[in-house]
């Protein structure tokens, strides 16, 4: 066990032999840290937090009571193989959040990026790949093998189907089931997940130029109303646009996917 001399550990916490606890960590009452866990500098576990499995938590992450990180996958194909969970820096992980390790068939690792906010009751399943600055609102859940790119917001009580990709800067409304891929900067809402526009509020908050927002609006209209299949419309956009934001959508749509796409529609 490698525990930094200046880590603060409550006497009731259980730290198993083999765990690595970096400088400045604070481990509160009744936490349980497994033997293959690595906590980066300044990680704070408030109380009753369980970190198990082959799990790494990045510097400055704060974990609230009753979160369970590094539990085995909820997948009947899992047969006990040694797989991992990595959580990035400066995340805020609220009460009762669960994040599972990966599976051998899914690449063996679940990754969570930096600077995220995972509100109470959220779930990140096996082999999901989650970017930076992602927000999962209360009781949102990611199924296995999801790819969630940077700056995505997923509303409360929403669920994302396995293998779904959600592009950078997209937003999903509350109580929504997302069963197909979501384009970057898309706005998804309604119980069965309809692509109903762009995340204009998010774009404006990021300071995206008006010319790029105008180009994105025009691109969305072409995707919604143009001729041919959805992917064909995206390819034509790629040949015509000069906006990097629109090109990002084109690359996302024409990239590899295990699902179909949410296409523009009415709620």
N, C-alpha and C positions, 0 to 999 in steps of 0.2 A: 504494500500500500504506500503510495507517494502522496502525502498530505502536506501542503505548504504550512510552514510554521505560523504564518499570519492568517490562515483560514480560521473562521469562527464556526465552531460546530457545537450544537446544543448537546448536552449529555444524553438525551433520550434518542438522538439520531443513531442509526445503524449504518456504519460504513464498512463494507466487506473488504477483505484483503484483496489487493489488486487494483482497487479504484485509484484514480488520479485526481487530486483536488488541488487546483492552482491557487496562486496568491490572491488574497482578497475575497475568496468565496465565503458566503454565509449560508450555513445549513441549519435550518430551524428545527423545532421540536418534532419528533416522531417521523422524520424523513428516513427513507431507506435507499441506500445507494449500492448498486450491485458491483461485482468484482471487475467487470469490463467497462465501467463507466469512466469517462473523462470529462471533467468540468473545467472550462476555461477560466481565465482570470476574472474575478469580480462577479461570477455567477451567484445568484441569490435564490435559494429555495426556501420559501417562507415557512411552511410547516406541512406535515403529512403528505409530502411529495414522494412519489416512488419513481426512481430512475433505474432501469434494469437493462439487461441485454448488452449488446455491443453498441454503446451509445456515446456520442460526443455532443456536448453542448458548448456553444461558442461564448466568447467573452461578453460579460455584461448582460447576459440574459436573466430575466426575472421570471420565476415560476411560482404561481400562487397555489394555495392549498388544494390537495386532493387530485392534482394532475398526475397522470401515469404516462411516463415517456419511456419508449423502448420495449413495450410489451410485444409478445409474439403476434404475428399476423392473424386476423380473423378470416382465414382462408383454409378451406379443407384440404387444399393441396400441400400445405405447409407440413413438413415431416421433421421439423426440428433442426434444419440446416442452420449454420452459423451465418447470420445476416446482420445488417447494420441500420442504425438511425443516426443521421448527423443533423444537428440543429445549429444554425448560424449565430451570429453575434447580435446582441442588443434586442432580442425578441422579448415580447411581453406575452406570457402564456398564462391565461387566467384559470379559474377554478374548474376542475373536472375535465380538463382537456386531455385527450388521449392521442398519442402518436405512436404508430407501430413500426417495427423493423421491416425490412424487405423480405422477399422470397427469392429462392434460387432461380425460379423461372422468370422473375421480373427484373433481374439484374442484381439482386442481393442487397439493395440499399434504398432507403427512403431518405430524401434530402429536403431540408427546409432552409431557406435562405436567411438573409439578415433583415433586421428592423421590422419584423412582422408583428401583428397584433392578432392573437388567437383568443377570442372571447370565450366566456364560460360555456363548457359543454361541447366544444368543437372536436372534430375527429379528423385525423390525417391518417389514411390507411396505407397499407404496405405498398412499397415501390412508387409512391407518388413523388413527384419532383416539383417543389414549390419554390418560386422565385423570391426576390427581395421586396420588402415593403407591401407584402400581401396582408389583407385584413379578412379574417373569417369572423363574421358576426355570430352572436350566441347560437349554439346548437347547429351550426352549419357543418356539413360532413363531406369529405372527399373519399370516394371509393378508391380501390386499388388502381395503380398504374396511371393516375391522372397527372397531367402536366399543367401547372398553373404558373403563368409567366409573371414578370415583375408588375407591381402596382395594380394588381387585381383586387377587387372588393367583392366578397360573396355575402349576400344578405342572410339575416337570421332565419333559421329553420329551413335553409335550402340544402339540396343534395346534388352532388355531381357524380354522374354515372362513371363506372370504371372505363378507363382508356380515353376519357374525354380530355381534350386540350382547351385551355382558355387563354386567349392571346393577351399580350401586354396591355394594361390600362383598361381592360374590360370591367364592367360592373354587372353583377347579378342581383336582382331584387330579392326581397324577402319571400319566403314560402314558395320557392321555385325549384322545379326539378329540371336539371340540365342533362339532356341525354345525348347531345351531339356537340361538336366543336364550336367554339365561339370565336369570331374574328377579333383581332386586336381592336381595342377602343369600342367594342360593341356594348350595347345596352340590352340586357335580357331580363324579361319579367313575365308574369303570368304563371299559373300553376304548372303548366307543362312547357315552360321555357320557350318563349318566342323572342326572336331577335327583332327588337322594336325601335332601333335607332342607334345613335352613338352616345358614348359617355362624354357629352359636351361639357358638363360641369367639371369632370376630372381633367379634360384637356385644357380648359381655361385656367383652372387652378395651377396647372403645371406651367402656364405661360406659353403654351403653344401658339405660334404665330397665326394671325387671322387667315393668312393665305393658305396655310396648311389645313386649318379647320374647314375653310371653304372647299378645298380639294377633297378632304375626307367626306364632306357632305355630298359632293358630286359623285364620288366613288360609291358611296352607299346607295345613291339613287340608281346608278348603273347596275350595281349588284342586285338591286331589288327589281328593276324593270327592264333590264337589257335582254337581248335575244340570246338564246342558247342556254346550255347548262351553267350552273353556278360557277364551276371551275373555269369554264370557257370565258365567262364574263370577267373573271378575275385575271385571266391571262391577257385579255384585251386591255384591261386597265394597266397592266404592267408595261405594255408597249406604248401607252399613251401618256402616262403620268410623269411629272417631274418632282413629285412630292415624296420625300423619304418615308413619310407616315403611310401614304398609300402603298408604296412599294412593300412596306412591312406587312400590310394586309395581304398583298399578292403572294409574297413568299410564304406566309402562313397557310393560305388556302391551297397553294400548289405543293406544299411540303407533304411529307409522309404522315399518314394518319390511319388509325384503326377505326375511326368513326366517320359518319357523314357530318355535314355542317348544319347548324341552325341557319336558316335563310330568312331574309326579311319578311315579316308578316304582320298581321294585325292581332292585337291582344283580344 
